[in-house]
Amino acid sequence: MRMIGFSTGALARSDYRQALRMLADKDVNAVELSALRQEELQPLVEDIDNLDLRKYQYIAFHAPSSIEPAFEETAIKLLERVAARGWPIIVHPNAMHAPEAWAKFDALLCIENMDKRKPIGQTAADLVKIFDALPGASFCFDIGHARQVDPTMSEATAILQACSGKLKQLHVSEVNTQSKHDPLSLESMLAFQRVACLIPDDVPVIMESRVDETHISEELARALESLTPNAVLAMAGD
């Protein structure tokens, strides 16, 4: 079974415990603990020992999407406690004000490609520069971000080819024009299918679609179809 699950922040904004309860009886084996806002980081890190994560074969941790320069040193110290568990730490490139300070995380530092709102990190050329500065870092490919930046998926192809040796995790959702994460549509699934052959089956999939609990299983199935050759085309033809 492919490793697949959800980001806690997608299911329950700022309430990781509620998100974990929503996933408790679902057929998932991966999870991303999300502290997308700076003020969420310390409470989540300090609560990790109290969370029941035994069902998950793969656990990642999403660092805040925006970090104030004055908080960066504190954030790194807190994330050292996450790295000690061997969990990948997903980081937005614009959140790093002193990239050299993040290099200590080596391959556990997992850089994510960005949406249209961000100043850097949307293109293969951007990402190559980031990895030149952080050669030990790994890569989280947000396929929804890539489609929003270039609906033809040409840039997605370029990114996957340029970063193929670093790919550690996949983010899946539809990303709308306001850069919000929506449930998958047939159009997004067909777009993702164009680059599915470049994504190895052993790369863990983390869903970021904003869905309620009753639609979790359906969204997971649609994501797997998006990443399986010919599955979406067959569905579209039914």
N, C-alpha and C positions, 0 to 999 in steps of 0.2 A: 504493500500500500504506500502510495506517495505520501510524504510528510506534508500535511496541510492543516491549517487552522486559521484563527482570527487574531487580529490585534484587539486588545481589550479596549483601546480607545475608540475603535469603530463601533463596538457594540454598546458601550455605556460610557459616555464622555466623562472623564475624570473619576470614574467609579470602577476600578479594576476588579474589585471583589464581586460586584454585580455581574460584570462580564464573565468572570470565571464561573459563577453560578449558572449563567446562561449556557455555557459550554459543557457543563458537568456531564450531561447525558447525551452529548452529541458525538458523532463519529469523527473525532479530531485527534491528532497526535502531535500537534504543534501549536504554539501560542507565542504571541509577542506582547510582553508587558509594556504598556505605553505610559510614558510621562511626558506628553507632548508640550505641556506648559511648565515653565521653569519652577513654579511653586509646587508642582506635583512630584518633583524628583526626590527630595529627601524623604517625604512620607512613604513613598513606594519602596525605596531602597531599604528603609528601616523596617518595613513590614514583610519583606520577602520570606524570612524564616518562618513566618506564621501562615504562609499560603500553601495549600495542598496542590502541588504541581506534579504529583507522581504519575499521572496518566500521560504526560507529555514526553515524547522522545526528543523533541527539539524545542528549545526555549530561547527566545531573543529578547532584547530590551531596547526600546526606542527612547533615545535621549530627547530632551526638549528640542523642539523645532527652532526655537529662538533662545539664545542665551546672552544675557547682558555681559559686557566685557568684565565688569567687576565681579560677576558670579562665576566666571569661567573656571577659575582655580578650584572653587568649591565644588562645582559640577564634576570636574575631573576626579577629585578625591572621592566623591560619592560613587562615581562610576567605576573606580578601582575596585570597589566591593562587588560590583556586578562582574567585572572581568575576572575576579578571583574564582568565580563559579564556572568560568569557561564559556560564558554566554556571549554571542555576538552583540555588539552595541551599535544600533543603527543611528547614524548621525547625518544631519543635513550639512552640506559643506559651508553654507553661509553662517551656520551657528558656531563655527570654529574661528575665533579671532586670532589665536596663536596656534596654527596647525602643528608646529613642532612640539607643542606640549601634549598633543594627542597621539604622537607617534609611539609612545610607550605601550599603547594597546595592540600594536602590530596587527595581525590578521583579525583580531577581535573588533577592531575599528572597521565598521562596515558602512561605507559611504553610499548614500542614496542619490540617484539622479532626480532632478527637481522639475517642478511645474513652471508654468509661464510667469508666475509672480516673482520668482526668486531671481537674484542678480547673477547667479552662476549655477553651473551644474546641470544645464539642460541638454547639452550636446556631447557627442563623443570627444570633440576637441577640448571642451571644458574639462571633462572627466580625465582625459589623458594628462592634462596639466596638474590636476589635483593628485593623481596617483604618482606623478613624477616627484611631487613634494612629499608624498606619503607612500613610498614604495611597498611598505609592508601591509598596507590596508587592503581590505577586501571590498566587495561590491554588493549592494542591494539594488536590484533592478526593479524600479516601479514602472510596470508596463502601462499603467493608466496615465502616469505623468508623461511618458514617452509619446503616447498617442495624442495627448492634448497638445503637446509641443509640435508634433508633426503627424497629422491623421493618416498620411500615406504609409507610415511605419518605416520609412527609409532611414530616419534618424535612429529609430529603435534598432534596426538592423546594424547600423554603424556602431552604436553603443555596445551591442552584444558582441560584435566581432572585436571591437577594441578592448573590451574588458572581459573576454571569455575566460581567461585564466584566473580571474579574481571573483567570479560570480559565486556568492554564498547563499543568497536568499532572494525571493521574489515577492513583491507586493502586487496584489491584484485587486482592481476595482475599476469602475468607470469614473473618470475624472471630468467633471463638467466645466463649462466656460468660466465659472466662478472659482474653479480649483477645489470644489467640494467632491468628496468621494461618494459616488452613487452605486446602486446595484447594477450588475452587468446587463447590458442590452444585447440584442442579437448583433447590432452593428459593432459594438466593442468586441464581442466574442469573435466575430469574423476577422476583425483587425488583428487581434491577438494571435489568431490562428496563423497569420502570415509569418510570424517569427517564432512560432512554437518549436520548430525544428532546431532552433539555436539554443534552446533551454533544456539542459539535461534533466532526466527524470528524477535524479537524486537531489535536485535543488529544492529546499523546503519552500512551500507556498504559504504566505500569510495574507489573508483577506483583509482589505480595508473598506469594503463596501458597508455603507450604513444601512443595516437591515434590523428588523425586530426579530425576536427569538423564534417566531414561527416560520421565518424564511431563511434561517441559517443553513439548514441542510440543503435546501434548493439552491442557494447561492454557491455553496461548496461544489455541488454537482455541476453547475454551470461553469465554474472556474476550471474544473477538471476537463470538461468538454473543450474549453477554449485552448487547453494545452495538449490535447490529444489529436494527432493527425486525422483529418477528415471527419471528426465527430460533429463539428459545428455545421459543416456543409451538409452532412446527412440530416441533421436536425432541421436546417433551413429548408430542405427539400421535402420534408414531411407535410 
